[in-house]
Amino acid sequence: MLFHKQMKGFTLIELVVAMAIGSAMSMAVIYMFLMGNDSYRQQQAISELQSNGRFGFQFLRQLMQNASFGMPGATPIQGDVTLGTSYSSTANSIILRRNASITNEATCTGDTVNAGETIVEVFLLKLDPDDSTKYILKCNSSTNGSAFGNEIELLNNVAAFKVQYGIDTVGDGEVDYILVEDNTDVDTMCKYYGDSNCDNSEFTIAFANAPQVIFVHFALVLQSELENISSNSTPITIFKSGGFSEEINISNGRMGQVFESTIYFPNAASIRI
């Protein structure tokens, strides 16, 4: 005669407890996955910023350091130039001049020139046509007085490109004032050091009077392509050491990074805008 053991299932309480434990474990796994994914996206954004930033920063710095090469007493930085297209040096753009040091030396647009030929290069910001929260750093070049060609894109995802000019007006080799953007009006350049009243005419007058440029201080601020990866809404501060700091906002939860440098011109006595 066979005897069957009585089979028992799970009680309702046991099922509820098991489901609660399973849900908690699932939530923990999902949370760890999301955290890992966020960390990956942040690291990807940091790598992108550093790679693009180093390229743009070193490229601009090298060309600024080469300004006026082979042109003793000439103008390394022009206030404005018209070669088919008109450009001006402002708070968001700069015009550089130099002579090519070797044959087949490349301009910022990729054109090649012979040794000794004069190169004029313009770096400027243009609003990204696909995203009004971003800018594109562009370049144009002219050789031996030829007309400018088409602007080319150097860097995208730019939050700001700012330039300050240290000016000597009396020829003693010392900075009398700095041309810098007025934060209340993006179209206004102002002079400081004894004159706090800024208007748009002062920048024009300063360039017309052919002041000497002692140094150029530029800041390049990049932002990540990826959005919603940073909860930090604190603006990025540039020009901290110059006494005329400015805050740059990074929108849409992007990450941002600033690259700054000051270029001094050792032969400033012969350098004029």
DAWOWO-V525251 format. One record per residue. RES is the residue in one small letter. OMEGA is omega in degrees with one decimal (999 if undefined). Layout:
res:RES omega:OMEGA
res:RES omega:OMEGA
This chain:
res:m omega:-175.9
res:l omega:178.0
res:f omega:179.5
res:h omega:177.5
res:k omega:179.2
res:q omega:-177.8
res:m omega:179.8
res:k omega:176.0
res:g omega:177.5
res:f omega:175.0
res:t omega:-179.8
res:l omega:-179.8
res:i omega:179.1
res:e omega:178.5
res:l omega:179.5
res:v omega:179.2
res:v omega:-179.9
res:a omega:179.1
res:m omega:179.4
res:a omega:179.2
res:i omega:178.7
res:g omega:178.9
res:s omega:179.6
res:a omega:179.7
res:m omega:178.6
res:s omega:178.8
res:m omega:179.2
res:a omega:178.7
res:v omega:179.2
res:i omega:179.6
res:y omega:179.2
res:m omega:178.3
res:f omega:-179.3
res:l omega:178.3
res:m omega:178.2
res:g omega:178.6
res:n omega:177.1
res:d omega:179.5
res:s omega:178.5
res:y omega:-178.9
res:r omega:178.0
res:q omega:178.4
res:q omega:177.0
res:q omega:179.8
res:a omega:179.0
res:i omega:179.6
res:s omega:179.4
res:e omega:-179.8
res:l omega:-177.1
res:q omega:-179.8
res:s omega:-179.9
res:n omega:-178.7
res:g omega:179.2
res:r omega:179.3
res:f omega:-177.9
res:g omega:-178.7
res:f omega:-178.4
res:q omega:179.6
res:f omega:179.8
res:l omega:-177.7
res:r omega:-178.8
res:q omega:-179.0
res:l omega:176.7
res:m omega:178.2
res:q omega:-179.7
res:n omega:-178.5
res:a omega:-178.9
res:s omega:178.0
res:f omega:178.0
res:g omega:-177.9
res:m omega:-177.7
res:p omega:178.1
res:g omega:-178.0
res:a omega:-175.1
res:t omega:177.7
res:p omega:-178.7
res:i omega:-179.5
res:q omega:176.5
res:g omega:176.8
res:d omega:179.7
res:v omega:175.6
res:t omega:176.6
res:l omega:-172.1
res:g omega:176.5
res:t omega:-179.3
res:s omega:176.0
res:y omega:176.7
res:s omega:171.4
res:s omega:-179.0
res:t omega:176.8
res:a omega:-177.7
res:n omega:179.7
res:s omega:179.2
res:i omega:179.0
res:i omega:-177.7
res:l omega:176.5
res:r omega:176.3
res:r omega:171.5
res:n omega:179.3
res:a omega:-178.2
res:s omega:-178.1
res:i omega:174.3
res:t omega:-177.0
res:n omega:173.1
res:e omega:-175.1
res:a omega:172.4
res:t omega:-179.1
res:c omega:178.2
res:t omega:177.6
res:g omega:176.5
res:d omega:179.0
res:t omega:-177.6
res:v omega:176.7
res:n omega:178.9
res:a omega:178.0
res:g omega:179.0
res:e omega:-177.2
res:t omega:179.9
res:i omega:171.6
res:v omega:-178.0
res:e omega:-179.6
res:v omega:175.0
res:f omega:-174.2
res:l omega:177.8
res:l omega:172.0
res:k omega:179.6
res:l omega:177.9
res:d omega:-177.7
res:p omega:-178.3
res:d omega:-177.2
res:d omega:-175.4
res:s omega:177.8
res:t omega:-176.9
res:k omega:177.1
res:y omega:175.1
res:i omega:174.6
res:l omega:-177.3
res:k omega:-179.2
res:c omega:170.9
res:n omega:-176.9
res:s omega:176.3
res:s omega:177.6
res:t omega:177.7
res:n omega:175.3
res:g omega:178.6
res:s omega:-179.7
res:a omega:175.5
res:f omega:175.7
res:g omega:178.7
res:n omega:176.1
res:e omega:176.8
res:i omega:-178.7
res:e omega:176.4
res:l omega:-177.5
res:l omega:170.2
res:n omega:-177.8
res:n omega:178.4
res:v omega:176.3
res:a omega:-179.9
res:a omega:169.1
res:f omega:-173.4
res:k omega:-179.3
res:v omega:171.7
res:q omega:-177.4
res:y omega:174.3
res:g omega:-169.0
res:i omega:171.6
res:d omega:-175.5
res:t omega:-175.0
res:v omega:175.7
res:g omega:179.2
res:d omega:177.6
res:g omega:179.9
res:e omega:-179.0
res:v omega:177.4
res:d omega:175.2
res:y omega:-179.6
res:i omega:172.8
res:l omega:-173.8
res:v omega:-177.2
res:e omega:173.2
res:d omega:-175.7
res:n omega:-178.5
res:t omega:-178.5
res:d omega:-174.0
res:v omega:-179.4
res:d omega:-174.8
res:t omega:171.4
res:m omega:-173.5
res:c omega:173.3
res:k omega:-179.1
res:y omega:-176.2
res:y omega:176.2
res:g omega:179.3
res:d omega:-178.2
res:s omega:178.9
res:n omega:-173.6
res:c omega:171.6
res:d omega:-172.6
res:n omega:-176.2
res:s omega:-174.8
res:e omega:179.3
res:f omega:178.5
res:t omega:179.7
res:i omega:-178.9
res:a omega:-179.8
res:f omega:-179.8
res:a omega:-179.6
res:n omega:176.3
res:a omega:177.5
res:p omega:176.7
res:q omega:178.6
res:v omega:179.3
res:i omega:179.2
res:f omega:171.6
res:v omega:176.5
res:h omega:-179.3
res:f omega:177.4
res:a omega:177.1
res:l omega:-179.0
res:v omega:179.2
res:l omega:175.2
res:q omega:-175.5
res:s omega:173.6
res:e omega:-179.6
res:l omega:179.0
res:e omega:175.6
res:n omega:177.9
res:i omega:-179.2
res:s omega:177.1
res:s omega:-179.1
res:n omega:-179.0
res:s omega:-179.8
res:t omega:179.5
res:p omega:175.4
res:i omega:-179.1
res:t omega:178.2
res:i omega:179.1
res:f omega:179.9
res:k omega:-174.6
res:s omega:-175.9
res:g omega:-179.5
res:g omega:179.7
res:f omega:-174.7
res:s omega:180.0
res:e omega:-179.1
res:e omega:179.1
res:i omega:-179.4
res:n omega:175.1
res:i omega:-172.0
res:s omega:172.5
res:n omega:175.8
res:g omega:177.5
res:r omega:172.2
res:m omega:-179.6
res:g omega:178.1
res:q omega:-178.0
res:v omega:175.9
res:f omega:-175.8
res:e omega:175.7
res:s omega:175.0
res:t omega:179.6
res:i omega:177.8
res:y omega:177.4
res:f omega:-173.6
res:p omega:179.4
res:n omega:-174.3
res:a omega:-177.8
res:a omega:-178.6
res:s omega:-177.4
res:i omega:179.1
res:r omega:175.1
res:i omega:999
